[in-house]
Amino acid sequence: MRDVDYLRKIDEIERLLNDPTHRMEPDRVWSLLAEVARHPAAGETSEG
């Protein structure tokens, strides 16, 4: 998965969880979370 795809999926998860105009789709949220968890950036932390 490219970084652009990763970011797109993160945005979709955020929208599904937080946008009151969208219907909650738990199966889609879990599916997206499983996909992004496999991306190398998922394990990174930003410590300043």
N, C-alpha and C positions, 0 to 999 in steps of 0.2 A: 504494500500500500504506500503510495506516495504521500509526502507531507501535506499536499493540497487536499487529498482525499481524507486524511486524518483530521485536518482542521474542519472540513466540511461536515464530517460525522460528529465531531465535538459540537459544532454549531447546531446540528439537528437535535442532538441529545438535549442541549440547553433549551432549545425551543419547545421540544416535547414536554419537558419537565416544568418549564416556567411560563410559557405563553398561555394565558387563559383562553385565547381564541382558538387554540388547537386542542383537539380531543386527545386525551391520554391514551397512548398505545404501548402498554407494558411490554408486549412481545417485541416490538420494534426497539424500544429502549434497551432491553436486555441484549438483543442481537447486536445493536450498535456498540454497546459497552464491551461485548465479547470481542468484536472486531478491533476496537481501538486499544484494548488491553494487549493485543499481540504486537502493536506498533512499538518500535524502540523508544519513542518519545514518551510512552506511557509510564516508563519507569524512572524518568528524569525528575529531579526536583530542582526548583530554582531557589537556591539559598544565596542570600546576598551578603 
